[in-house]
C-alpha cells in the first residue's frame, strides 16, 4: 500500500496540541505521536532487569542422624521456687539437678 510522503502536511502533537510538520513527528514508547523536540525516551526504571531467584534447597540433601545431647546446668536450688502457704514465692529447700535434653528442635527441661 502506497502512502503519501507528507511533504506539506501538518500533524497535531499528542503532548502539546501544537501543529508541526508531519515529517518531524516521532512515535514515543507509549504510542504518543509527538514532535522530535518533545520526545521523551522510556525511563530505565520502567523496565527493571530480571533478577534470578535465590537458591532454596540443596540437591541430594540427606537429614543428619539424630543424636540426643544432655547438658547439666548445675544445681537448681538458686533457680527453683515453691509457693509457700502464705502465697509468696520462696526458694526451694531441696536442690535438684537441672538438665536439658534436646532432640532436633525440641527442648526439654527437667
C-alpha positions as CSV (number, residue, x, y, z in Angstrom):
1,X,0.0,0.0,0.0
2,X,1.5,3.3,-1.1
3,X,1.5,6.2,1.4
4,X,1.9,9.9,0.9
5,X,5.2,11.4,1.9
6,X,3.6,14.3,3.9
7,X,5.9,16.9,2.4
8,X,3.5,19.8,3.2
9,X,1.4,18.0,5.8
10,X,0.9,19.1,9.4
11,X,0.3,16.9,12.4
12,X,-1.0,17.7,15.9
13,X,1.3,16.7,18.7
14,X,-0.4,14.5,21.3
15,X,1.6,16.2,24.1
16,X,1.2,19.9,23.4
17,X,-1.6,20.1,20.8
18,X,0.5,22.2,18.5
19,X,0.7,21.6,14.8
20,X,4.1,20.6,13.5
21,X,5.4,19.4,10.1
22,X,4.4,15.8,9.7
23,X,7.9,14.7,8.7
24,X,9.3,16.0,12.1
25,X,6.9,13.8,14.2
26,X,8.0,10.7,16.0
27,X,6.2,8.0,18.0
28,X,7.1,7.5,21.6
29,X,7.3,4.2,23.5
30,X,3.8,4.7,24.9
31,X,2.3,5.3,21.5
32,X,2.1,9.1,21.6
33,X,2.8,10.9,18.3
34,X,4.9,14.0,19.2
35,X,7.3,16.4,17.7
36,X,11.0,15.4,17.9
37,X,11.7,18.3,20.3
38,X,9.0,17.0,22.7
39,X,10.2,13.4,22.6
40,X,10.9,11.6,25.9
41,X,12.5,8.2,26.0
42,X,11.3,5.4,28.2
43,X,12.8,5.7,31.7
44,X,15.1,2.7,32.6
45,X,13.2,2.0,35.9
46,X,10.1,1.1,33.9
47,X,11.9,-2.0,32.6
48,X,13.9,-3.3,35.5
49,X,16.5,-6.0,34.8
50,X,15.2,-9.5,35.7
51,X,16.6,-10.8,39.0
52,X,17.4,-14.5,39.4
53,X,15.8,-16.2,42.3
54,X,17.8,-17.3,45.3
55,X,18.7,-20.9,45.8
56,X,16.2,-22.6,48.1
57,X,17.4,-26.1,48.7
58,X,20.5,-28.3,48.3
59,X,20.4,-31.0,45.7
60,X,20.6,-34.6,47.1
61,X,20.3,-33.4,50.7
62,X,20.1,-36.0,53.5
63,X,18.9,-35.5,57.1
64,X,21.5,-35.5,59.8
65,X,21.4,-38.6,62.0
66,X,19.6,-37.9,65.3
67,X,21.7,-37.6,68.4
68,X,20.5,-36.9,71.9
69,X,22.6,-34.5,73.9
70,X,22.2,-34.0,77.7
71,X,23.7,-30.9,79.3
72,X,24.0,-30.4,83.0
73,X,23.3,-26.8,84.0
74,X,24.0,-27.2,87.7
75,X,22.0,-27.4,90.9
76,X,18.5,-26.0,90.9
77,X,18.4,-24.5,94.4
78,X,19.1,-21.0,93.2
79,X,16.5,-21.0,90.5
80,X,13.8,-23.3,91.8
81,X,10.9,-21.7,93.7
82,X,8.0,-23.2,95.6
83,X,4.8,-21.4,96.7
84,X,4.7,-21.3,100.5
85,X,1.4,-21.4,102.4
86,X,1.4,-17.6,102.5
87,X,1.3,-17.5,98.7
88,X,4.7,-15.8,98.3
89,X,7.4,-17.4,96.2
90,X,10.3,-18.8,98.3
91,X,13.4,-20.6,97.1
92,X,13.0,-24.4,97.2
93,X,14.7,-26.1,100.1
94,X,15.5,-29.3,98.1
95,X,18.2,-28.8,95.5
96,X,17.6,-30.7,92.3
97,X,19.9,-31.2,89.3
98,X,18.9,-29.2,86.3
99,X,19.5,-31.0,83.0
100,X,18.5,-30.0,79.5
101,X,17.8,-32.7,76.9
102,X,17.1,-31.6,73.3
103,X,16.3,-33.6,70.3
104,X,16.2,-32.0,66.8
105,X,14.3,-28.8,67.7
106,X,12.7,-29.9,70.9
107,X,14.0,-28.6,74.3
108,X,13.0,-30.5,77.5
109,X,14.0,-29.1,80.9
110,X,13.9,-31.5,83.8
